[in-house]
Amino acid sequence: MGRKAELPDDYVPALGFSWLTWIYDPVVQLTTRDTLVKRNLIEHAAFDDGMKVLDLASGTGTLSVMIKQRISSLDVTGVDGDPKILEIAQAKAREASVCVVFDHAMAVSLPYPDSTFDRVVSTLFFHHLNRSSKSQALSEVFRVIKPGDRLVVGDWGRPTGPLMRLLFYPIQWLDGFETTRDNVDGRLPAMIQDAGFENVQTVELINTVFGMLVLYSAEKRQTLITP
């Protein structure tokens, strides 16, 4: 794993509390249509052989492992701020017999050089961050993506009706009303664009028992070569 980071005082672990980490996978699978979300995100990411991929806030490593299993030639790195959950991710990768590097670092200060990755993907992460941290993390993602390449995010979005809004209240209670407000207000696409990305699109809406999950895609502008 190699790289380590100190957890800030306001760090929100998976499911809101550290003592719930061990049941994260079954809870997410039962309540968020996790396999469908990750499978569809992989399709929208449109990976090519040999790409360098960053799974931002990789959690228990499910997405990282799925990506590596789909295209074995990809260079997949997962990064997360929770050392306990990274231990689960490493064990999952070993069990699946795939090679994924997992780094311990915070999204607001990624330990990678500029323009390192061809793709950055992330699921159910940004609603854990307050607005300032969302902006910092997206700026870091923009920095480490190569020009012309893509970010694909899956996270809670604006409810499509009263029922979807009502279903989202348990998530807000668990993860915090402040951190989830931008998601439920539909501000995440604008924040992605403010970080410098272009062609920000809502590519899919997925209903779950806790509300609306949205897949977003965005691109980093190709560097212009002037004479």
C-alpha positions in Angstrom: 0.0 0.0 0.0 2.9 2.3 0.7 1.3 5.8 1.0 -0.4 6.8 4.2 -2.5 9.8 5.2 -3.9 11.1 8.5 -7.7 11.1 8.8 -9.2 14.6 9.4 -11.5 15.1 12.4 -14.5 15.4 10.1 -13.8 12.3 8.1 -17.0 10.3 7.4 -16.3 6.5 7.0 -18.3 4.1 5.0 -21.9 3.9 6.3 -21.2 6.9 8.5 -19.6 5.0 11.4 -16.3 2.9 11.6 -18.0 0.1 13.4 -20.3 -0.5 10.4 -17.5 -0.9 7.9 -17.6 -4.7 8.2 -21.2 -4.8 6.8 -20.6 -2.2 4.1 -20.6 -4.6 1.1 -23.9 -6.5 1.9 -25.7 -3.3 2.9 -24.6 -1.4 -0.3 -25.5 -4.4 -2.4 -29.0 -4.7 -1.0 -29.9 -1.0 -1.0 -28.1 0.7 -3.9 -28.2 -1.9 -6.8 -24.4 -1.8 -6.5 -23.6 -4.4 -9.1 -25.8 -2.7 -11.7 -24.3 0.8 -10.9 -20.7 -0.4 -11.1 -21.3 -2.5 -14.2 -22.9 0.5 -16.0 -20.3 2.9 -14.8 -17.6 0.6 -16.3 -19.5 0.7 -19.6 -19.7 4.5 -19.6 -16.0 4.7 -18.8 -15.1 3.1 -22.1 -11.8 1.6 -21.0 -9.1 0.7 -23.6 -6.3 -1.7 -23.2 -3.3 -0.4 -21.2 -5.1 2.6 -19.6 -4.1 3.8 -16.2 -7.2 4.0 -14.0 -7.8 5.6 -10.6 -10.7 4.4 -8.5 -11.2 7.4 -6.2 -12.4 6.5 -2.7 -12.2 2.8 -3.6 -13.7 1.6 -0.4 -13.7 -2.2 -0.2 -12.3 -2.5 -3.7 -15.3 -3.9 -5.4 -15.1 -1.5 -8.4 -11.4 -1.7 -8.7 -11.5 -5.5 -8.8 -14.4 -5.5 -11.3 -12.5 -3.2 -13.6 -9.3 -5.4 -13.5 -11.4 -8.5 -14.1 -13.1 -6.9 -17.1 -9.8 -5.8 -18.8 -6.7 -7.4 -17.3 -4.3 -5.1 -19.2 -5.5 -2.0 -17.3 -3.2 -0.5 -14.6 -5.7 0.0 -11.8 -5.0 2.0 -8.6 -7.5 2.4 -5.8 -7.1 5.2 -3.2 -9.0 5.7 0.0 -8.6 7.5 3.3 -9.8 4.7 5.5 -7.0 2.2 6.3 -9.5 -0.4 7.7 -11.5 -0.5 4.5 -8.3 -0.8 2.4 -7.4 -4.0 4.3 -10.7 -5.4 3.1 -10.0 -4.2 -0.5 -6.5 -5.8 -0.5 -8.0 -9.1 0.7 -10.7 -8.9 -2.0 -8.1 -8.4 -4.7 -6.0 -11.3 -3.5 -9.1 -13.6 -3.3 -9.9 -12.6 -6.9 -6.3 -13.1 -8.0 -6.0 -9.7 -9.6 -3.3 -7.1 -9.2 -4.6 -3.8 -7.9 -2.5 -1.2 -6.1 -4.3 0.4 -3.1 -3.0 3.6 -1.7 -3.9 5.3 1.6 -4.5 9.0 0.8 -7.1 11.7 1.0 -9.0 12.9 -2.1 -8.2 16.5 -1.4 -4.5 15.8 -1.7 -3.8 13.0 -4.1 -0.2 11.6 -4.1 0.1 11.4 -7.9 1.8 13.6 -10.5 -0.1 15.8 -12.9 -1.7 14.0 -15.8 -1.2 10.5 -14.5 -4.4 8.7 -15.3 -6.5 8.0 -18.4 -9.6 7.5 -16.4 -10.8 8.4 -12.9 -13.9 6.6 -11.6 -15.7 6.9 -8.3 -18.9 5.6 -6.7 -20.9 6.8 -3.6 -18.1 9.1 -2.4 -18.8 12.8 -3.0 -21.9 12.9 -0.8 -19.5 12.2 2.2 -17.7 15.6 1.6 -18.7 19.1 2.5 -18.8 21.7 -0.4 -15.2 22.9 0.1 -13.8 19.4 0.2 -15.9 18.4 -2.9 -14.3 21.3 -4.8 -10.8 20.4 -3.6 -11.2 16.8 -4.5 -12.6 17.6 -8.0 -9.7 20.0 -8.5 -7.3 17.2 -7.6 -9.0 14.8 -9.9 -8.8 17.3 -12.7 -5.0 17.7 -12.0 -4.2 13.9 -12.2 -6.3 13.2 -15.3 -4.5 13.4 -18.6 -5.8 16.0 -21.1 -8.5 14.6 -23.3 -9.5 11.9 -20.8 -12.5 11.2 -18.6 -14.0 11.2 -15.2 -17.1 9.0 -14.4 -18.9 9.4 -11.1 -21.8 7.5 -9.6 -23.4 9.2 -6.6 -26.7 10.4 -5.2 -28.4 13.0 -7.3 -31.5 15.3 -7.3 -34.6 13.3 -6.6 -37.0 12.9 -9.6 -40.1 13.2 -7.4 -41.5 13.3 -3.8 -41.1 9.6 -3.2 -37.4 9.6 -4.3 -36.9 12.7 -2.0 -38.5 10.9 0.9 -36.4 7.8 0.4 -33.2 9.8 0.6 -33.7 11.1 4.1 -32.1 8.0 5.8 -28.9 8.6 3.8 -28.9 12.2 4.9 -29.4 11.2 8.5 -26.6 8.6 8.3 -24.0 10.6 6.3 -25.0 14.2 7.3 -27.4 16.8 5.9 -24.6 19.3 5.1 -22.5 16.9 3.1 -25.4 15.5 1.1 -27.2 18.8 0.4 -25.3 19.5 -2.8 -26.2 16.1 -4.1 -29.9 16.3 -3.4 -29.9 19.9 -4.8 -28.4 18.6 -8.0 -25.2 20.8 -7.8 -22.6 18.1 -8.5 -22.5 18.6 -12.3 -21.9 22.3 -11.9 -19.2 21.6 -9.3 -17.5 19.2 -11.8 -17.6 21.9 -14.5 -16.3 24.5 -12.1 -13.2 22.3 -11.5 -12.3 22.7 -15.1 -14.1 19.8 -16.8 -16.1 20.1 -19.9 -18.9 18.1 -21.6 -20.3 17.3 -18.2 -23.3 14.9 -18.8 -25.8 13.0 -16.8 -25.5 9.6 -18.5 -27.9 7.5 -16.4 -30.5 7.6 -13.6 -30.9 4.5 -11.4 -33.7 4.2 -8.9 -32.8 2.6 -5.5 -34.6 2.0 -2.2 -32.7 5.1 -0.9 -33.4 7.4 -3.8 -31.9 8.4 -7.1 -28.3 7.3 -8.0 -26.9 9.3 -11.0 -24.0 8.5 -13.3 -22.1 11.5 -14.5 -19.4 11.7 -17.2 -17.0 14.6 -17.8 -13.9 15.2 -19.9 -10.7 17.2 -19.3 -10.0 19.6 -22.2 -7.4 18.4 -24.6 -4.3 20.5 -24.4 -4.0 22.9 -27.3 -0.7 23.1 -29.1 -0.1 26.6 -30.4 2.5 27.4 -33.0 
